[in-house]
């Protein structure tokens, strides 16, 4: 779970953990990349707009390049992204999102 807004991040982490997911969290794409180097991660859920050397779309691209088997879901409350804006196999869910919708995306087919 990658989001620079702590309250949004904590709420999503709590909801995912309540559904049985093991969740690692990061407040920036830079932090997420460090976590990805030392952990086996099945999915990355990232916000688009974040501070640091790269944003959520940059993180998406790096995850697709370095960890092609890792699922990526992108979210934003500021921009709407379509299939042409995202790397192959990446999903988008707009903010505000229902935690149930996120859980459904994570449990559904890739």
C-alpha positions as CSV (number, residue, x, y, z in Angstrom):
1,X,0.0,0.0,0.0
2,X,1.7,3.2,-1.2
3,X,0.1,6.5,-0.3
4,X,1.5,9.7,1.2
5,X,-1.7,10.5,3.0
6,X,-1.4,8.6,6.3
7,X,-5.1,8.4,7.2
8,X,-6.0,7.0,3.7
9,X,-3.1,4.6,3.9
10,X,-4.0,3.4,7.5
11,X,-7.6,2.9,6.6
12,X,-6.8,0.9,3.5
13,X,-4.2,-1.2,5.4
14,X,-6.7,-1.9,8.2
15,X,-9.4,-2.9,5.7
16,X,-7.1,-5.2,3.8
17,X,-5.7,-6.8,6.9
18,X,-9.3,-7.4,8.2
19,X,-9.8,-9.3,4.9
20,X,-6.8,-11.5,5.6
21,X,-4.1,-9.8,3.5
22,X,-0.6,-9.3,4.8
23,X,0.1,-5.6,4.0
24,X,3.4,-3.6,3.8
25,X,3.0,0.1,3.6
26,X,5.0,3.0,2.2
27,X,4.5,6.7,2.2
28,X,6.3,7.3,-1.1
29,X,7.3,5.4,-4.3
30,X,10.9,5.6,-3.1
31,X,10.0,3.8,0.1
32,X,8.0,1.2,-1.8
33,X,11.0,0.5,-4.1
34,X,13.1,-0.3,-1.1
35,X,10.4,-2.6,0.3
36,X,10.1,-4.4,-3.0
37,X,13.8,-5.1,-3.1
38,X,13.7,-7.1,0.1
39,X,10.2,-8.6,0.1
40,X,8.2,-11.0,-2.1
41,X,5.2,-8.8,-2.9
42,X,2.2,-10.1,-4.9
43,X,0.5,-6.7,-5.5
44,X,1.3,-3.0,-5.3
45,X,-1.6,-0.5,-4.7
46,X,-0.3,3.0,-5.3
47,X,-1.6,6.5,-5.4
48,X,-0.5,8.6,-8.4
49,X,0.4,12.0,-6.7
50,X,3.2,11.6,-4.2
51,X,6.3,13.5,-3.2
52,X,9.8,12.1,-3.9
53,X,11.9,11.2,-6.9
54,X,9.0,9.5,-8.7
55,X,5.2,9.4,-8.4
56,X,2.8,6.5,-8.6
57,X,3.0,6.2,-12.4
58,X,6.8,6.1,-12.2
59,X,6.5,3.4,-9.5
60,X,4.1,1.5,-11.8
61,X,6.6,1.5,-14.6
62,X,9.4,0.4,-12.4
63,X,7.4,-2.4,-10.9
64,X,6.4,-3.6,-14.4
65,X,10.0,-3.6,-15.5
66,X,11.7,-5.1,-12.4
67,X,8.9,-7.3,-11.0
68,X,6.7,-8.3,-14.0
69,X,4.7,-10.9,-12.0
70,X,3.7,-8.3,-9.3
71,X,0.1,-7.0,-9.8
72,X,-0.3,-3.2,-9.9
73,X,-3.4,-1.2,-9.0
74,X,-3.2,2.6,-9.3
75,X,-5.6,5.1,-7.6
76,X,-6.1,8.9,-7.8
77,X,-8.6,11.5,-6.7
78,X,-7.1,14.0,-9.1
79,X,-6.8,12.3,-12.4
80,X,-8.8,9.6,-14.2
81,X,-6.6,7.1,-16.0
82,X,-7.7,4.8,-18.8
83,X,-6.1,1.7,-20.4
84,X,-3.9,3.9,-22.6
85,X,-2.4,5.7,-19.6
86,X,-1.4,2.5,-17.8
87,X,1.1,-0.2,-18.4
88,X,-0.2,-3.5,-19.6
89,X,-1.9,-5.5,-16.9
90,X,-2.3,-2.5,-14.5
91,X,-5.7,-1.6,-13.1
92,X,-7.1,1.7,-12.0
93,X,-9.6,2.6,-9.2
94,X,-10.6,6.2,-8.6
95,X,-10.7,7.8,-5.2
96,X,-12.7,7.8,-3.2
97,X,-12.9,4.0,-3.5
98,X,-14.8,1.5,-1.4
99,X,-12.5,-0.9,0.4
100,X,-14.7,-3.7,-0.8
101,X,-14.0,-2.7,-4.4
102,X,-10.3,-2.8,-3.7
103,X,-10.5,-6.2,-2.1
104,X,-12.5,-7.5,-5.0
105,X,-9.9,-6.3,-7.4
106,X,-7.1,-7.9,-5.4
107,X,-9.0,-11.2,-5.2
108,X,-10.1,-11.2,-8.8
109,X,-8.2,-12.4,-11.9
110,X,-5.1,-10.5,-12.9
